[in-house]
Amino acid sequence: MVMKSENIYKAFPGDLKQQAKYKADLLRFGRAVAQGEFILRDTLSLIAQSEAPESTVRLADMPADEEVKAWIAAEHKNLGLAV
């Protein structure tokens, strides 16, 4: 609606150079807003995808994190690696 020729002409009657500059500025602004929206949508999508889904399977009788870390440390020690 703002970009209609008659609206731009009313804002800058008889000044074609100013009309062209105004139209170019509006286009740049619109592209910047659209690009910002795409970046925001991508960021929100990344956040949503990085969360664990609600239906994550929890297996019973699995070792605790501390136990697994102790096993790894013991194996590193057996191999002569720095713990």
LUMKE-156563 format. One line per 2 residues: number of its first residue (from 1); for each residue y, x, z of N, C-alpha, C. Coordinates in steps of 0.05 Angstrom, whole numbers, padded with zeros to 5 digits. Example, Ala and Ser with C-alpha at 12.3 -4.5 7.8 and 13.67 -1.06 7.14 Angstrom:
2
1	-00114,00264,00156,-00090,00246,00156,-00066,00264,00156  -00045,00257,00142,-00021,00273,00143,00001,00258,00157
! end
This chain:
83
1	-00024,00017,00000,00000,00000,00000,00025,00018,00000  00025,00038,00016,00048,00056,00017,00051,00071,-00009
3	00028,00076,-00022,00028,00092,-00047,00036,00076,-00072  00040,00050,-00069,00048,00035,-00093,00074,00045,-00104
5	00076,00046,-00130,00100,00057,-00143,00125,00043,-00134  00124,00016,-00131,00148,00001,-00124,00157,00008,-00095
7	00138,00014,-00077,00145,00021,-00050,00158,00049,-00049  00147,00067,-00065,00158,00094,-00066,00186,00094,-00079
9	00189,00077,-00100,00214,00075,-00114,00236,00063,-00095  00228,00043,-00078,00247,00032,-00059,00256,00052,-00038
11	00238,00070,-00031,00244,00090,-00011,00263,00111,-00022  00259,00118,-00048,00275,00139,-00060,00283,00130,-00088
13	00302,00111,-00089,00310,00099,-00115,00324,00120,-00133  00313,00123,-00157,00325,00140,-00177,00320,00170,-00174
15	00306,00178,-00153,00301,00207,-00148,00271,00213,-00153  00265,00219,-00178,00237,00223,-00186,00225,00247,-00172
17	00241,00268,-00168,00231,00292,-00155,00223,00286,-00126  00240,00271,-00112,00234,00264,-00084,00210,00245,-00083
19	00208,00227,-00102,00185,00208,-00103,00159,00223,-00106  00159,00243,-00124,00135,00259,-00129,00127,00275,-00105
21	00147,00287,-00091,00142,00302,-00067,00131,00284,-00045  00143,00261,-00042,00134,00242,-00021,00105,00234,-00026
23	00098,00228,-00051,00071,00220,-00059,00051,00242,-00054  00059,00267,-00061,00041,00290,-00056,00037,00295,-00026
25	00059,00292,-00011,00056,00295,00019,00038,00273,00030  00040,00249,00021,00023,00227,00031,-00007,00233,00024
27	-00012,00243,00000,-00039,00250,-00008,-00050,00272,00010  -00034,00293,00015,-00043,00315,00032,-00049,00305,00060
29	-00031,00287,00070,-00035,00276,00097,-00061,00260,00098  -00066,00243,00078,-00090,00227,00077,-00115,00244,00076
31	-00114,00265,00061,-00138,00283,00059,-00143,00297,00086  -00121,00305,00099,-00124,00318,00125,-00136,00299,00146
33	-00127,00274,00145,-00138,00254,00164,-00167,00249,00158  -00174,00247,00132,-00202,00242,00125,-00220,00266,00133
35	-00210,00290,00128,-00225,00314,00136,-00229,00315,00166  -00208,00308,00181,-00211,00307,00210,-00231,00287,00219
37	-00232,00264,00206,-00252,00244,00212,-00280,00254,00207  -00284,00268,00184,-00311,00278,00178,-00319,00299,00198
39	-00301,00316,00206,-00307,00337,00226,-00315,00324,00253  -00300,00303,00261,-00306,00289,00286,-00333,00275,00284
41	-00339,00262,00262,-00365,00249,00259,-00388,00269,00260  -00384,00292,00247,-00405,00313,00247,-00409,00324,00275
43	-00387,00327,00290,-00389,00337,00318,-00403,00318,00335  -00396,00292,00333,-00410,00272,00349,-00439,00270,00342
45	-00446,00273,00316,-00473,00272,00307,-00489,00296,00319  -00476,00319,00319,-00489,00343,00331,-00495,00339,00360
47	-00476,00328,00375,-00479,00323,00403,-00502,00303,00407  -00503,00282,00392,-00524,00262,00395,-00552,00274,00388
49	-00553,00291,00368,-00578,00303,00360,-00588,00325,00379  -00570,00336,00395,-00577,00358,00413,-00589,00347,00440
51	-00586,00321,00445,-00597,00309,00469,-00626,00302,00464  -00642,00304,00485,-00670,00297,00483,-00672,00267,00480
53	-00690,00259,00462,-00694,00230,00458,-00704,00216,00483  -00699,00191,00485,-00708,00175,00509,-00738,00175,00511
55	-00752,00175,00488,-00781,00172,00489,-00796,00198,00488  -00784,00219,00501,-00797,00245,00502,-00823,00243,00518
57	-00843,00256,00508,-00869,00255,00521,-00869,00275,00544  -00878,00266,00567,-00881,00283,00590,-00911,00285,00596
59	-00922,00309,00592,-00951,00313,00597,-00956,00318,00627  -00977,00306,00637,-00984,00310,00665,-00999,00336,00668
61	-01000,00346,00692,-01015,00370,00699,-01006,00395,00683  -00981,00396,00677,-00970,00420,00663,-00959,00439,00684
63	-00961,00465,00680,-00950,00484,00699,-00919,00482,00701  -00909,00488,00724,-00880,00487,00729,-00867,00511,00715
65	-00841,00509,00710,-00827,00531,00697,-00830,00557,00712  -00828,00556,00738,-00830,00580,00754,-00857,00594,00751
67	-00878,00577,00749,-00905,00588,00745,-00908,00602,00718  -00897,00589,00698,-00899,00601,00671,-00883,00627,00670
69	-00859,00627,00683,-00843,00652,00684,-00858,00674,00698  -00873,00667,00720,-00889,00687,00734,-00911,00698,00717
71	-00924,00681,00701,-00945,00689,00683,-00934,00709,00662  -00911,00702,00651,-00899,00719,00631,-00891,00746,00643
73	-00880,00746,00667,-00872,00771,00680,-00897,00788,00686  -00919,00775,00694,-00944,00790,00700,-00955,00802,00674
75	-00954,00787,00653,-00964,00797,00627,-00947,00821,00617  -00921,00819,00621,-00903,00841,00613,-00910,00866,00630
77	-00915,00861,00655,-00922,00884,00673,-00948,00897,00664  -00968,00880,00657,-00994,00891,00647,-00990,00907,00621
79	-00972,00899,00605,-00967,00912,00579,-00948,00936,00582  -00937,00940,00606,-00919,00962,00611,-00891,00958,00601
81	-00884,00933,00597,-00857,00926,00588,-00839,00922,00612  -00813,00925,00607,-00793,00920,00629,-00792,00891,00635
83	-00791,00885,00661,-00791,00857,00669,-00763,00848,00675
! end
